[in-house]
Amino acid sequence: MDYAANVAFFLQEKTGSILGRWKGKLSAVEQRKLMGRFFGKGTIVIDGAQETVCNRVKVCFGQDWDDRNVTKFSALQERK
């Protein structure tokens, strides 16, 4: 399964461009279906221009955020 293509189609649908940027919540099931793995709780950020997917979480008692599990589209592959 080509997860990079799945993410590109998802961006096209949500933003109108494969180079767009989308952020929002996805359940664990939705994350595994779209990207082949679970990135974590929090906000998922998909950046088509930089071709990255990450999990954004609040830190410092909600005053700041941290991007975790930053992954390039090309690294999204089926794990065996």
N, C-alpha and C positions, 0 to 999 in steps of 0.2 A: 504494500500500500504506500502511495506517495503522499506523505503527510505535508510536505512543503507545498504541493499543489492544493491540498485541502485547505491549508491556511491562506493561500493566495485567493482561492475562490471565496472563502469566508470574508476576507478583506474586501474583495470586489463587491460582494453582496451588501456588506455593512457600510462601507465608506464610498463606494463608487469607483475605487481605484485600487489596484494591487500595491500601489506605493503609499496608500493611506495609513493612518494610525488609528487603532481602535483600542479602547480600554473598557473593561466591564467585568462582570462576574460570570463565571462558568462553573457548573457543577463538576465533580470529579468524573462523572460518566461522560459529560460533554467534552471535557478536556481530553480524555482518553480516546474518544471517537474522532475528534478533530486533529489532535497532535500525537496520539500514540502513547502519551504518558501523562501523569498527574504532576502539575507544577506546584500545587499547594493552594491553600485558602488565600483569600485576599483578592485583589484586583489583578486580572490578567491584562497585560499590555502587549499588543501585537503591532510592531512597527515595520511596515512594508518597505520603506525607504532604506532602512538599515538591515532588513531581513532578520529581525530578532523577535523572540517571544520571551517575556519574563513575568515573574510574579511580584507585584508591588504590595508591600505590607507596611502598615503604620508602625513607627517606632517612637521612642522618646515620649511616651504617654500621649500619642496621637498628634504630636507637634511636627513630626517629620515622617518621611517615607524612605524605604530602602528597596531597591530592585534586586530580587534574588532569582536564582536559577535562570540567568540570562543564557539563552540558547539561540544559535543561528538556525535558520530554516534548513540549511543543508545537513545539520546534525539531527534533525527529526527523522528517525528511521525506526523501523519495526525492531523491537528487541526480541531476541530469541531465548 
